[in-house]
Amino acid sequence: MSFSTEPYIVTLNIDNAPEMAYIASQAHSHPMSLSTIESCFGHLYQSFGIYLADELQGFAIVHQVFEDATLMDICISPKSQGRGFGRLLLESVVESANEKGAETLFLEVRKSGLAAISLYKREGFKETGHRKGYYKTADGNEDAILMELAF
């Protein structure tokens, strides 16, 4: 990679898993473990990273089986949030899933993730359901909102 003052997106590999796990530990209250992230590098998965000045700022993991793609995680380092990096990553995910023949891109988001929900809606995702108490919180559980984007 070369030094850049503009953010850029690349495909990540398993060597990036420790950086991804670190960012997830900083950004999520209940992050995926390193071993779980490592398990997301197989032929049904694709991971994207957004870099700025050769430093990983965030990542997205997509699982795709035939026409169904699922955004497993999208995560931006807390120091880089609010700068449009999530939108850039999401656009790359959507474009890639569409190019690979997905008919639908699914995701789940915490009910409290208002910024994420707003981003997904702006990008055309529709709310399709809820999962009661799906996500762990510091003092219990919270609901997941199910969303999808049809191509």
N, C-alpha and C positions, 0 to 999 in steps of 0.2 A: 504494500500500500504506500501511497505517497501523501505527504503532508498536504492537507486541504483546509481552507478556511470556510468551505461550504460543506454542509452535511452530504454524505453519500451512503448508498445502500449496497451491501454485498451479501452474498450467500455465505453463511457460516458453516463450520464443520465442527466435529467433536472436540478439536483442540481449543475451541472458543468456550466450551462448556464451563470451565471454572470462572471466567469473566461473567458469563451469563448468570451463573449461580450467585455470584457476588452482587450483581445489579439487582437480581430478584430479591436477595436478602435485605437490600436497602429499600426497595420499593414496595414490597408486599408484606403484609403482616404474617401471612402463612405461605411462604414461598415454596416452589418446587425444590426438592433436594438436588444436589449435584448428580446423584445417580439417576434420578428421574429425568433430568435434563439430558444426561448422556444417553438415556434410552430413547430419546427423541431424534436420534440420528440413524435412520434406516431408510430403506427405499420408499416407505410411505410418508416420510416426513421431509419438510424443508424448513430451514431456519434462515432468517434474514437478520442482518445487523445494520444499525445506523451508526456511522462513524462521523466524528468531527475532529479535525486535527489528529487523525490516527488513533483516537481513543473511542472505544465502544461506548455509545451513549444509551443504547437500548437494543432490544431484539424482539422478534416475533417467531413463534413456532407454529407451523401448519401441518396438519395430518390430512392426507387426501386418499380416499379409496374410491376409485372410479369417479362418479359424478358428484360425490359428497366430500366437501372440504370442511375442516373444522379448525378454527383459530384456537389453538390450545393455550397460548399465552402471548400477550404483548406487554412489554415492560420497558419503561423508560426510567433511567437513573433519576432519582429525586432532584439532583442538581441541574438536570436538563429538561425537566418537565415544564410545560407551558411555552415551548419554543416551536411547536409544530412537528416535532420528531415523530410523535405517535401517528399523526395523520400521514406523514410520508411513509412510514412503515406499513400502515394499513393499506395505503394505495398500492404498495408493492405486493402485498399479500393478495389483494383483490385481483390485480393484474395477472399475477402468476397463476392463481387458482383458475381464473377464466381461461388463460392460455392453455392450461393442462386439462381443459374440458369439464371443469366443475360446473354443475348446474345450480348448486346452492352452496353458500359459505355460511356455516353455523358458528355461533359463539355463545358463551355464557359470561355474564358480568355481574359483579356484586351490586345489589340494589343501591348501596351507598356510593357506588362509583359514578357519580353524576357527570363528571367531566368525560369519562369514557362513554357513557350512555349517549351523551350529547354528540360526541364525535361519531359514534356508530350511526346514529340517526341522520346526521348531516351527510354521511357517506351512503345513505340509502338502506340501511338495515332496518328491519321491522321487528317489533316485539312479538314473539309468538307464544310465550308462556312463562311460567315461574317454577322454581324448585324451592319449596319451603325448607328453610334452615340448612341449605346446601353448603354454605361457606362457614368455616370456623371464624370466630372473632375472639377478642380478648375476654369477653364476658358471655360467650354463648355461641350463637349461630345467626346468620342472616341469609335472606333469600337470594337466590340467583335469578336473574332475568335472562330468559332465552331469547336470542335474536337470530335472524337470518337475512341473507342477501341473496335474492334469486338473480341469475344471469339471464 
